[in-house]
Amino acid sequence: MALVRERIGRIIFGQDDVIDQTLVTLLAGGHVLLIGVPGLAKTRLVETLGIILGLNEKRIQCTPDLMPADILGSEVLEEDEHHRRSFRFIPGPVFSQLLMADEINRASPRTQSALLQAMQERRVSVAGQYHPLPEPFHVLATQNPLEQEGTYPLPEAQLDRFLLQVDVGYPGRDAERRMMIATTGAEEERPVAVLTAADLLDAQRLVRRVPVGDGVVDGILDLVRNSRPETTSLPEVRANVAWGPGPRASQALMLAARARAVLDGRLSPSLDDVLALAAPVLRHRMALNFAARADGLTLDGLIERLCAPLR
């Protein structure tokens, strides 16, 4: 995994946190939502991950007229040389190991729900027949936070299907300088395979066997339960949070903390892993009420205050 990090760092500049959180998601067997303005190498990251991890990678450019069959696949009527007719299933791009759904909020709700159902069930139903998706199966979806015209925001219940929401920011000056020089010359670094799909599946099984101490388990429970207005002991959460994270947040934090420990070569996670992953796990699973937004409060600021007792 250290070699995977190093190889990705040769292609993607100045996005170390994004790379680490994406690798944590893949090690935990989940899906990730990348939010950032265009041009921050989100698509390039997916292509690079596909090659380095030895995964079959495909990309969908989401548009309002994209239909579920364009993603899942469809049945076609065929006639053989004996004039016998039969239906044959033609798989769509969802039948890949690493799927990029570019600007997922531009797809219609019907198409979004078809993709998110496939993410949850890891199988596709077409004409009453189930077709299992390949293993491993991961979706890396992107959203542009600036432009909201002609978009269909993902409902809260569907956002919950993503293990992490990763906010992709601008690279630093030195990283942008290296990127500018490396990507505009005559020769450009190419990704090289490090793992195979079988290696990634082994790593995912290993993550689930990593022991977690009682202190970390209690820290996760305290953090998640304090994020809910109904169970919190913090008055600012009751006053400012419209709805809080469900049990999937606890599961996601547990798995992601284990994966982060494995990524760093440690035998078990610590509270530092929980604190580092609190914002990516919680920010798409809770919402501020209107009064809090009017006062200029932010979710990341509130999550930071929720983490303070664990430091």
C-alpha positions in Angstrom: 0.0 0.0 0.0 3.0 2.3 0.6 4.1 1.6 -3.0 0.5 2.3 -4.2 0.6 5.7 -2.4 4.0 6.5 -3.9 3.0 5.6 -7.5 -0.2 7.7 -7.3 1.7 10.6 -5.9 3.8 10.6 -9.1 0.6 11.3 -11.2 -1.6 13.3 -8.8 0.1 16.3 -7.2 -0.8 18.1 -4.0 -3.8 15.9 -3.1 -2.3 13.6 -0.4 -5.3 13.7 1.9 -7.7 13.0 -1.0 -5.5 10.1 -2.1 -5.4 8.6 1.4 -9.1 9.0 2.0 -9.9 7.4 -1.3 -7.6 4.5 -0.6 -9.2 4.1 2.9 -12.6 3.8 1.2 -11.3 1.1 -1.2 -9.7 -0.8 1.6 -12.9 -0.6 3.6 -14.9 -1.9 0.5 -17.0 1.2 0.2 -17.9 4.0 -2.3 -16.7 7.6 -2.2 -18.2 10.9 -3.2 -15.6 13.5 -4.4 -16.7 17.1 -4.3 -14.7 19.8 -6.0 -14.6 22.3 -8.8 -13.5 21.1 -12.3 -9.8 20.6 -13.1 -8.7 19.1 -9.7 -7.7 15.7 -11.2 -10.7 13.8 -9.9 -11.1 11.9 -13.2 -7.4 11.4 -13.5 -7.4 9.9 -9.9 -9.9 7.3 -10.9 -8.0 6.3 -14.0 -4.7 6.1 -12.1 -6.3 4.0 -9.3 -7.7 1.6 -11.9 -4.3 0.9 -13.4 -2.3 0.9 -10.2 -4.7 -1.4 -8.3 -5.2 -3.7 -11.3 -9.0 -2.9 -11.6 -11.2 -2.8 -14.6 -12.2 0.9 -14.7 -15.1 2.6 -16.6 -16.5 6.1 -16.6 -20.0 7.5 -16.9 -20.6 11.2 -17.8 -23.9 11.9 -16.1 -26.5 14.1 -17.9 -30.2 14.8 -17.4 -31.2 12.5 -20.3 -29.1 9.5 -19.1 -31.4 6.5 -18.5 -31.0 3.6 -16.1 -30.5 1.2 -19.0 -27.5 3.3 -20.1 -25.8 2.4 -16.8 -27.1 -1.0 -15.9 -27.5 -2.6 -19.4 -30.5 -3.9 -21.3 -31.8 -7.0 -23.1 -31.9 -7.1 -26.9 -33.8 -9.5 -29.1 -31.6 -11.6 -31.3 -32.3 -14.1 -34.1 -30.0 -17.0 -34.9 -29.4 -18.8 -38.2 -32.4 -21.1 -37.5 -34.7 -18.0 -37.1 -35.1 -18.7 -33.4 -35.4 -15.5 -31.4 -34.1 -15.0 -27.8 -33.2 -12.2 -25.5 -29.5 -11.5 -24.7 -28.4 -9.3 -21.8 -25.8 -6.6 -22.8 -24.1 -5.4 -19.6 -23.8 -1.6 -19.0 -20.7 0.2 -17.6 -21.8 -0.6 -14.1 -20.3 -4.0 -14.7 -16.8 -2.9 -13.8 -14.6 -3.0 -10.7 -14.0 0.7 -10.5 -16.8 3.0 -11.8 -16.6 6.7 -12.0 -19.9 8.5 -12.1 -18.9 12.0 -13.2 -21.2 14.8 -11.9 -23.7 12.4 -10.4 -26.0 15.2 -9.5 -26.7 15.9 -13.2 -28.3 12.5 -13.6 -32.1 12.3 -13.1 -33.4 10.9 -9.8 -34.5 7.7 -11.6 -31.0 7.1 -12.9 -29.4 8.0 -9.6 -31.6 5.5 -7.7 -30.7 2.8 -10.2 -27.0 3.4 -9.7 -27.3 3.7 -5.9 -29.3 0.5 -5.7 -26.6 -1.3 -7.6 -24.0 0.2 -5.1 -26.0 -1.1 -2.1 -27.0 -4.5 -3.4 -24.0 -5.2 -5.7 -26.3 -6.7 -8.3 -28.5 -5.5 -11.1 -32.1 -6.5 -11.9 -33.1 -6.4 -15.5 -36.3 -8.0 -16.9 -36.8 -9.9 -13.6 -33.3 -11.5 -13.7 -30.5 -10.7 -11.2 -27.0 -10.1 -12.5 -24.3 -10.0 -9.9 -21.7 -7.2 -10.2 -18.0 -8.0 -10.3 -15.9 -8.1 -7.2 -14.5 -5.8 -5.9 -17.0 -3.1 -7.0 -16.5 0.5 -6.1 -18.1 3.7 -7.3 -16.2 7.0 -7.2 -18.8 9.7 -7.9 -18.0 13.4 -8.4 -20.0 16.6 -7.9 -19.3 20.2 -8.8 -20.2 22.3 -5.7 -20.4 25.6 -7.7 -23.0 25.1 -10.5 -26.5 24.0 -9.3 -28.5 24.8 -12.4 -29.9 21.7 -14.1 -28.9 19.4 -11.3 -30.8 17.0 -9.1 -29.2 17.0 -5.6 -28.9 13.5 -4.1 -31.4 12.7 -1.4 -30.1 12.2 2.1 -30.9 8.5 2.2 -28.9 8.0 -1.0 -25.9 10.1 0.2 -25.7 7.6 3.1 -24.6 4.9 0.6 -21.2 6.6 0.3 -18.7 5.6 2.9 -16.9 9.0 2.8 -17.5 12.4 1.3 -14.1 13.8 0.3 -13.8 17.5 -0.4 -11.2 18.1 -3.0 -9.4 21.5 -2.6 -6.8 23.4 -4.7 -3.2 22.1 -4.5 -0.5 24.2 -2.8 1.8 26.5 -4.8 4.7 24.0 -5.0 2.5 21.1 -6.0 0.8 23.2 -8.7 4.3 24.2 -10.0 5.3 20.5 -10.2 2.0 19.6 -11.9 2.4 22.4 -14.4 5.9 21.3 -15.4 5.2 17.5 -15.3 2.0 17.6 -17.4 3.0 20.0 -20.2 6.3 18.5 -21.3 7.1 16.0 -24.0 7.1 13.1 -21.6 4.6 12.4 -18.9 4.7 9.9 -16.0 2.4 6.9 -16.6 0.9 4.8 -13.9 2.2 1.2 -13.4 0.2 -1.7 -11.9 1.2 -2.5 -8.3 -1.7 -4.7 -7.1 -4.3 -7.0 -8.6 -8.1 -7.2 -7.9 -7.4 -10.4 -5.8 -4.8 -8.5 -3.7 -7.3 -5.7 -3.0 -10.0 -8.3 -1.9 -7.4 -9.9 0.4 -6.7 -6.5 1.9 -10.4 -5.8 2.4 -10.8 -9.1 4.3 -7.7 -8.2 6.4 -9.2 -4.8 7.3 -12.3 -6.5 8.8 -10.1 -8.7 11.0 -8.2 -5.8 12.5 -9.0 -5.6 16.3 -10.4 -2.4 17.7 -10.0 -1.4 21.3 -12.9 -0.6 23.6 -11.7 3.0 23.9 -11.9 3.5 20.1 -15.4 1.9 20.0 -16.7 4.1 22.8 -15.1 7.2 21.1 -17.0 6.4 17.8 -20.3 5.9 19.7 -19.8 9.1 21.7 -19.0 11.1 18.5 -21.9 9.7 16.4 -24.5 9.9 19.2 -23.5 13.4 20.1 -24.1 14.4 16.5 -27.9 13.6 16.8 -30.2 16.2 18.3 -32.2 13.4 20.0 -29.3 11.8 21.9 -26.7 14.6 22.2 -25.5 16.1 25.4 -24.4 19.2 23.6 -26.9 22.1 23.5 -25.4 23.6 20.3 -26.2 20.3 18.5 -29.8 20.4 19.7 -30.1 24.1 18.6 -28.3 23.8 15.2 -28.7 20.3 13.7 -31.8 19.5 11.7 -31.1 15.7 11.5 -28.1 13.6 12.6 -26.2 10.6 11.3 -27.7 7.1 11.5 -26.1 3.8 12.5 -24.3 3.6 9.1 -22.1 6.4 10.3 -20.8 4.3 13.2 -20.2 1.4 10.9 -18.4 3.6 8.4 -16.2 5.2 11.1 -15.3 1.7 12.4 -14.4 0.3 9.0 -12.6 3.5 7.8 -10.5 3.7 11.0 -9.4 0.1 10.6 -8.5 0.7 6.9 -6.6 3.9 7.8 -4.6 1.9 10.4 -3.8 -0.8 7.8 -2.8 1.9 5.2 -0.3 3.3 7.8 1.0 -0.1 8.6 -0.4 -0.2 12.2 -2.0 -3.3 13.8 -5.1 -1.5 15.3 -6.7 1.9 14.9 -6.5 4.7 17.5 -8.7 7.7 18.3 -6.5 9.8 16.0 -7.9 7.7 13.1 -11.4 8.4 14.2 -10.7 12.2 14.5 -9.1 12.3 11.1 -12.1 10.6 9.4 -14.9 12.2 11.4 -15.5 15.0 8.8 -15.5 12.8 5.7 -17.8 10.3 7.4 -20.3 12.7 9.0 -20.5 15.7 6.7 -22.9 14.1 4.2 -24.9 12.3 7.0 -26.2 15.3 8.9 -27.5 18.8 8.1 -27.7 22.2 9.8 -31.1 23.8 10.3 -32.1 27.1 8.6 -31.2 29.2 11.6 -27.7 27.8 11.9 -27.0 28.4 8.2 -28.3 31.9 8.5 -25.9 32.5 11.4 -23.0 31.4 9.2 -22.3 28.1 10.9 -20.7 25.3 8.9 -20.9 21.5 9.3 -17.1 21.1 9.3 -16.9 23.7 12.2 -19.6 21.9 14.2 -17.9 18.5 13.6 -14.6 20.0 14.8 -16.3 21.0 18.1 -17.8 17.5 18.3 -14.4 16.0 18.1 -12.9 18.3 20.8 -13.8 16.0 23.8 -11.9 13.1 22.1 -8.7 14.9 21.7 
